[in-house]
Structure formats: C-alpha cells, structure tokens
C-alpha cells in the first residue's frame, strides 16, 4: 500500500533529522495532498533502503497519473517536490546553518551537506555510476572521471522539447530563482534545492552556498553571487576567495578564468567552486622558487603554466598575487605567439586557494584565449585531434588535474575493445569513426597479457595529459621565458 510506503518515507525523514517531531503533521498533510489521499492510517514505519523506496513510490505516482509521463525528468520533478515536504523554508535553514556555524564551520557544512544528500538533491546513487580511476602521468597521478551520472535526454523528452517554448526563468542554473522551482522540460528539478546565505568581502548576505547535485568530488559546492552578473577575475576575486577560506578553512575554493574558451562552462553567473578534496595539481614538484617579504613564489612542474604563492599573511599574499596578475594581464611575447590584447583582452588566470595550517596557498594557472584563424577554438585549447576524447572547455576542475569526460566514452571504449579483440575495423561502428586516428597510434602495440580495459583507460589518461599540455601558455621548451616572466612580475 502506498500509505505504508509514505509512512516509511516519513520514518526515514525523522531518522535522518530532516523532519522534527513538531513538523510531522505538516509533512504528512503535504504528502497526502501531493498523492491525492484522504488520510494516513496509523502504521509503524520500517527500516528502508531509500533509493528502492523512492523508486516504488514514483512508480505508484506514474500508475495513478500523478506524474504526467514516465520519463526521468518528470519523475525527478515529482520526487523533488515530495522531498520538499520535509525541508525547512530557506529562512529557517539559514537560521539552522548560522547556529551550527557558531559551533564551527565544519559543523555547519556537515549539516547542510547531509541534508542535501538525504533529500536526494545530491544524486548519490547516480554519481556512483561514474567511472573513476587514476592515470599515473608524467606530472602527478591524474584523476579521470567518465561522467555517467547526468541522465541522457530521453527521446520522448527531446520530442516534447521541440514543441515547447523556452522560458527565461530562472535566468540560469545558478540563479536564486531556482530555490523551490518545480522544474520544466529543459530546466532541472529544484523543489528540494536550498542555498544558505553568506557574507563575503563585506557584502552582507549577497552570496550563497549550495552543493552540486552531480558532484565531481567530495562535498563539491558552489559559492555564488545572488545577483545574476557575469564571471570575471580581478583583485576583488582574490579577496573574495581569501574571505571564504577564512570562514571555511576546511574547504578549498577556486574560480574559473572568466573569459570565453578558457573560462569554463558557465560564464553568465559569477560563482566559485569548492569542496573537501585534494587535486593532482597539489602533488606537482617545484621547478623554481623565489622568496620576497614573507611570500614564497614557486613555478611547479605541471602541464599548464602554474605559479604557487604561499604566505602566512593574507595581505602579503594578496599583494603578491595582484602584482603577478597585473603583470600577466599586459604581458606580450610575440616570439611565442603570446598576445595580451588584440581587439579584446586575452590574458587572465584560474585561481585556486587552500589554507594549509596557517599558510595561505594560492595557485595561479595562467590562461590566454587568443584564437587565430589557424586555431579557431583557441591557440591554448585542446587540439582538434583530441576532440574525440575532450572537446569541451578546460575549466577549473580540469586545470587541477581532474578530467570530467563525456559519458559516451564508456560505450565507445567498450566497442573499441570489442573491435580490437575481434580484429574488426573501427568503421564497423559509425560512432567510432572519430576515434580511428587515435586508435591507430597504439593498436599495433597492444600488450598480449594486458587487460585491454585498463590499457584503453591508460590511453585516455595520456590524451587528457596532452590536452592539459595544449593549454599551457608556456610550453615545456619555453620554461625559461616563463621563469623570466615570474621574476619580472615579483621584483
């Protein structure tokens, strides 16, 4: 009976501290309305496996016509609204978050992170589908993810989208308008979405913290300006990163570069990304270092041109970071096709910050989005020969050494393995045509005893490493020019 399943859901919400005793009647009546029921009989709740329970409840909702069509988008909308019955209003959540932050910042984020998982806003089960492994590369062990968590568009959904007029509400996926938004065919379910208020860099409650539903790393969170304003990187950006770390020293935080091509996937809304995770870039060896007025500056052995600035004093750190940034914004080196400006500005940075004990460590990855006619995707963008693996912009997460690769690769790698094992041409499958040139570089060197799946994963890792090298503004053989730039910037 659906009543027992809903009672079990209520029991789960109480057990996971989503629902207080005082709010049981309210939540119960909200569920009764949603499911068009008259009453909830007295029944004892049972221990449940939440994902199976949700599946059973949603199947019931489809059978009774409560969900318009049995496609994942509509099921997600209904599920999010159902879980919203257990959630506090945004103002109440902010009060609970502030109370816990007084105890400690980790207590506050632990509370909010658990709530986001327990309501299935963070898609834990779907995220577990991702293929994750480590490629032992030249610079550090790179983290590779083939992203299977985001559902592919159902053909029924694609057909419906073709008949639907797109709306400009919410303006984008990060806007505050998403809080409590039911969802549409082309916009995600957000009924169970919450954002807690933050004050950053003296801008009182002008910022919000939320978690990413399709997390790419542990406690993957988004720190966003409430105002819908475009991405940029300037001296205020560095101050904002420092202020966030001062409030949440157990997290790292970083920003995309803010310019097309090098700026990541969402450029229309100012935001940062953070979380509790250590990235491969942090394991890179130091090539050269300098010390000046309590600040250490290092160039590290990383495929992209990267400077690390470390200091115990946040103001000294910020002064040095701004000196380097100001020098980089106007740096030109025509001999190696580095231009800071043509008809638009090209030089910027991807900044990443972590607090290690008492030391602020700011990583600055130099970026340039110059796109000559010979390289329309960008001179410092992955070359087209690697588009079969990674065509998308190289943003903050990839810069740090975590590859987020398209889900199509799983099927395509399986087919490539099958072709190699059976000595069939890749042209047997149309979707493998784009991989022919790549596979030809290693198909004659396949080790007989090697697990072919592992071998193909290794080849993918090699491509990701080369993709990062393509994005270096100073190549390996131009490192003396890189060192000269750093010295000129800091002295």
Secondary structure, DSSP 8 states (H G I E B T S, - for coil): -HHHHHHHHHHHHHHTTSS-GGGHHHHHHHHHHHTT-S-----------HHHHHHHHHHHHHHTTSSSSSSHHHHHHHHHHHHHTTS--HHHHHHHHHHHHHH-HHHHHHHHHHHHHHTTSS-HHHHTTSEEEEEE-SSSEEEEEE---S----HHHHHHHHTS-----SSSTTSGGGTT----SSS---TT---EEEEETTEEEEEEEEE-TT-SSTT-EEEEESS------SHHHHHHHHHHHHH-TTSEEE---SSTTTS-S--SS-EEEEES---GGGG--EEEEEEETTEEEEEE--SS-EEEEEES-HHHHHHHHHHHHHHHHT--BGGGTB-SBSSSB-EEEEEEEEEETTEEEEEEEEEE----GGGTT-TTS--GGGTTT--S---HHHHTTEEEE-THHHHHHHHHHHHHHHT--GGGSGGGGGGHHHHHTTGGG--TTS-HHHHHHHHHHHHHHHHHHHT-SS-GGGHHHHHHHHHHHH-
